[in-house]
Each structure stands twice: as C-alpha cells, then as structure tokens.
Amino acid sequence: MGIRTLETDYLIVGAGASGMAFADSLLTDSDAHVVIVDRRDAPGGHWNDAYPFVRLHQPAAYYGVNSLPLGSETIDRFGMNEGFYAQASAPEIRAYYERVMNERLLPSGRVQYYPMCEYAGRHRFVSRLSGQEYEVKVRRKEVDGRYLEPSIPLTYAPPFEVSPGVRCVPPNDLPRVTERADGYVVIGAGKTSADTCVWLLTHGVPPADIRWIKPREIAYLNRAYAQGGELVGSLYEGFSLQLEAAAQASSVDDLFARLAAARQTLQVDESVAPTMYTAATISVAEVNALRRIPSVVRLGRVRRIDRDRIVLDEGSIATSPRHVHIHCAAPGLTVAPGVPVFTPDRVVLQPVRAGLVPFNAALVGFVEATRSDPAVQNALCPPNPMPDVPLDWAKGMLISMNADRSWSQEPDIASWLERSRLNISRGLKARTGDPQVQQARTRLKANVASGIQNLMQIVARASG
C-alpha cells in the first residue's frame, strides 16, 4: 500500500465547528478547493462525544455555518429557556453537521472529506482503519481547526484517582442509569456540572440527594442579554450596561460586582467572589434551580475517590459504593495563548470577537478569501484567547471592540456582517428607532471612551 498523493488549495485539519464554518466561507467567497481531514467518523467535532442532554448556550439561529440554517428562529415558550431563542441539542447539532457536509460541502465538487484519519503533520495523514497514508500538495495554506479543541468528560480521564468499586461516570452515562442511587456527587465547577445538576433536578432527583463539589465559583453571562433577531435590542442594551460597569469599576472584583448588579452576569452563589469565567451563558431559571441544591462542597479539587470517602485538597467527605459520582472535571474549552491567525502558509482558527466560535471561523474564512497580505489579515483578526478567569472578560472585551472598530472601516466586511447568519448583532441598524436601542446608544456614548480607558488600566494593574 503506497502513499496516495492529493492536491488542493487548503488542507483543513478538523471537521468541527471552526473547520466547517471556515470551509463554508471559502466556498462562498472564493473558488478554492479544500481537503478536510478528521479523526472522527462524522463531522461536528466534539459534538460527537457530547453528553446527550447538552444544549447550545447561544441561540441555534446563530450557530453552524452561514449557508445553512440550524433549527428554526423561534422563541421558546416554556422550560428553562423560556422567552429566549431556541437552543439546539447535541443530536440536532450532529445531524446538522451531517447535512452541511452532505448537502453543502461535498456537492460543491470542491471539497474532499477524509474521516477516521489521523493527521501526522507536514501535510500527511493516515487512515485509522486501513493504514492508508496520504500526502497533500497544498497550493495555498494548511488550516488548523484543532488549536482550541475542547476536552470533554467522555474523552478526558478524571483528573483524580478512582478506587476499585467506586461508581464514577461521565455525564453521558446518566441517561442509562437503571437503578436508584443513594445520592449523586457532581464533580466540577463549570457549565457541564451545572447542566448535569439541572438535568438531575428536572428528572425528579431531590435536591438533598445531590452533592456538588465546586473548587471554583463561576460567573455566567446572563442569557437574556445574549439574544439576536427580534431581541437584538437587549443585546445592545447589555453591551451598553457592560461598558457602563467598565467605566466605573476600580478593579476586576469591582467590575464583576457591577456586572452582577446590572444583571449582565449571574452566579449560583452570590456570596462568593467569582474566580472562574468562561463566557458560558445561563438563564435565571437555571440559576434558581441550581440554588435549590443545599450541599455544595468547597474544599478544593478532588484528589481521590475511595469507597467510603472523597479526598480533596482541603479535607474529605463521606461517600459510598451506592453513590454515583459524575465526572464533570474536564478542562472544557482550551485556554491557549493567542498566536497569529494568518501566516503565509497557515491559518490557525481562533476567536476574534469573544465567544461565538463558528462566527469567528466564518469571518476568518471571509478575510482569507478576500485579502492576501498576512499583516492586513492579522490586523483585522487579532486572536482573542478563550477566557478562564474574570480578568479575561476585560481582555476579551478590549480585543473585541478593537476588531469591531476595524471591521466598520472595511465596507466589504461591514456588508458581510450584515448578511452573515452567524452574526448575532445582525439587524441592529434597522432598529435605530427602538427606544431600547436609543437609550443604549446614549449610555454607550457616555461611557465608551472612559470604559475602554478604564479596562486598559484594570488589565495593566492586574497583569503587572
């Protein structure tokens, strides 16, 4: 079995949300040919391994690729997401990316897709099934869609010891539980652990039967201010309230206290200063449900689970073999340093506007298709690293605002933003007469300059 040679303009490594959105932009805005390589057997990246009850934290209407809608642009009328644009479940997202590949990318005749293949570097990859080796002659660039690949519980081993006889499972296994446990121990402080707790509660588990081990307290974004479409005025209002808080804050802690007071961020436990921020959104209904759990353990990280006790950094608590321990302690989104998005022969997909992974990848694809100078491209697309701590909110806001200002000065990008399905702020210009938008604009004018200056000072002091 010899080495097979392929030739293409772009070699995209990773068929996840970023790689797919980038490829879709290239097809729309250039005549490029693409080879996509992925080690999984289906497109969609980590969604193939996600726990079945996970839902998008953002409206489905602004996720995926530009050319194909995901779900319907409707507002939920019941449940934890009532009043907000519909989210999408993991099965829906997996089916969606199959459609993107089979109805959009492959029928174009300009995309070749190689699933179940491991990328070996230097434009080479190998089939995980047959062992067939491939070498790709790349006319333009290699595209790294894995730089910020998330780690999730199903594929990430627990970062603690688990003794024999202990029942420790990822959230994926919960729907397959067949007998009642003495209790459920949820391990982790991020959105996965919150989702797991909400799932247990909505399935009738008494709050007293849940023990939540939280080594950190997370500050969430209030989902009410992360909406587009008919509700885009609330998005703009939220942005103005955030800049007002930024203009008045004296430190990172004070900034987050002000964001909380303006209902821009939400915490399950408001008595604890947040030490974690990942840009995840949550609804007030979910927060209220989580506050029903009386047993919250704040003894640091889990080190070991024995049959009768859980050993943590700062003590231990009792457990038993009849408890189900749920591992939600995977790192989640990769917190990696920002690197140049564009070089002469490579693209490293990263956020530019904070959050909104598919939107950013689609924008990078448009910039790659319409500009050839890496210096110009990088000026338009400065990397905005994934957040992990509250200070990262301030850093991300500054980078996002600088990028948005640059985009507004480029007519073709401004036009692209208005027609991009993935752009959550699309349509805001048409609502200039809305009193909510007018009030937000007045607040922004009063605070934007001082807010930016103050954020820069806060970041400098905290980083120095």
DAPE-V6279 format. One record per residue. N is the residue number from 1. OMEGA is omega as a letter, one per 30 degrees, with the letter a starting at -180 (999 if undefined). Layout:
n,omega
N,OMEGA
N,OMEGA
//
This chain:
n,omega
1,a
2,l
3,l
4,a
5,l
6,l
7,a
8,l
9,a
10,l
11,a
12,l
13,a
14,l
15,l
16,a
17,a
18,a
19,a
20,a
21,l
22,a
23,l
24,l
25,l
26,a
27,a
28,a
29,l
30,l
31,a
32,l
33,a
34,l
35,l
36,a
37,l
38,a
39,l
40,a
41,l
42,l
43,l
44,l
45,a
46,l
47,l
48,a
49,a
50,l
51,a
52,a
53,l
54,l
55,l
56,l
57,a
58,l
59,l
60,a
61,a
62,a
63,l
64,l
65,a
66,a
67,a
68,a
69,l
70,l
71,l
72,a
73,a
74,l
75,a
76,a
77,l
78,l
79,a
80,a
81,a
82,l
83,a
84,l
85,a
86,l
87,l
88,l
89,l
90,l
91,l
92,a
93,l
94,l
95,l
96,a
97,l
98,l
99,l
100,a
101,a
102,a
103,a
104,a
105,a
106,l
107,l
108,a
109,a
110,a
111,l
112,a
113,a
114,l
115,l
116,l
117,a
118,l
119,a
120,a
121,l
122,l
123,l
124,l
125,a
126,l
127,l
128,a
129,a
130,a
131,l
132,l
133,a
134,l
135,a
136,l
137,a
138,a
139,a
140,a
141,l
142,a
143,a
144,l
145,a
146,a
147,a
148,a
149,a
150,l
151,a
152,a
153,a
154,a
155,a
156,a
157,l
158,l
159,l
160,l
161,l
162,a
163,l
164,l
165,l
166,l
167,l
168,a
169,l
170,l
171,a
172,a
173,a
174,l
175,a
176,l
177,a
178,l
179,a
180,l
181,l
182,l
183,a
184,a
185,a
186,a
187,l
188,a
189,a
190,a
191,l
192,l
193,l
194,l
195,a
196,l
197,l
198,l
199,l
200,a
201,a
202,l
203,l
204,l
205,l
206,l
207,a
208,l
209,l
210,l
211,a
212,l
213,a
214,l
215,l
216,l
217,a
218,l
219,l
220,l
221,l
222,a
223,l
224,a
225,l
226,a
227,l
228,l
229,l
230,a
231,a
232,l
233,l
234,l
235,a
236,l
237,l
238,l
239,l
240,l
241,l
242,l
243,l
244,l
245,a
246,a
247,a
248,a
249,l
250,a
251,l
252,l
253,l
254,l
255,a
256,l
257,l
258,l
259,l
260,l
261,l
262,l
263,l
264,l
265,l
266,l
267,l
268,l
269,a
270,l
271,a
272,l
273,a
274,l
275,a
276,l
277,a
278,a
279,l
280,l
281,l
282,l
283,l
284,l
285,l
286,l
287,l
288,l
289,a
290,l
291,l
292,a
293,a
294,a
295,l
296,a
297,l
298,l
299,l
300,a
301,l
302,l
303,a
304,l
305,l
306,a
307,a
308,a
309,l
310,a
311,a
312,a
313,a
314,l
315,l
316,l
317,a
318,l
319,l
320,l
321,a
322,l
323,l
324,l
325,a
326,a
327,l
328,a
329,l
330,a
331,a
332,a
333,a
334,l
335,a
336,l
337,l
338,l
339,l
340,l
341,a
342,l
343,a
344,a
345,a
346,l
347,l
348,a
349,a
350,l
351,l
352,l
353,a
354,l
355,l
356,a
357,a
358,l
359,a
360,a
361,l
362,l
363,l
364,l
365,l
366,l
367,l
368,a
369,a
370,l
371,a
372,a
373,a
374,l
375,l
376,a
377,a
378,l
379,l
380,a
381,l
382,a
383,a
384,a
385,l
386,a
387,l
388,a
389,a
390,l
391,a
392,l
393,a
394,l
395,a
396,l
397,a
398,l
399,a
400,a
401,l
402,l
403,l
404,l
405,l
406,a
407,a
408,a
409,l
410,a
411,a
412,l
413,l
414,l
415,l
416,l
417,a
418,a
419,a
420,l
421,a
422,a
423,a
424,a
425,l
426,l
427,a
428,a
429,a
430,a
431,a
432,l
433,l
434,a
435,l
436,l
437,l
438,l
439,l
440,l
441,l
442,l
443,l
444,a
445,a
446,a
447,a
448,a
449,a
450,l
451,l
452,a
453,a
454,l
455,l
456,l
457,l
458,l
459,a
460,a
461,a
462,a
463,a
464,999
//
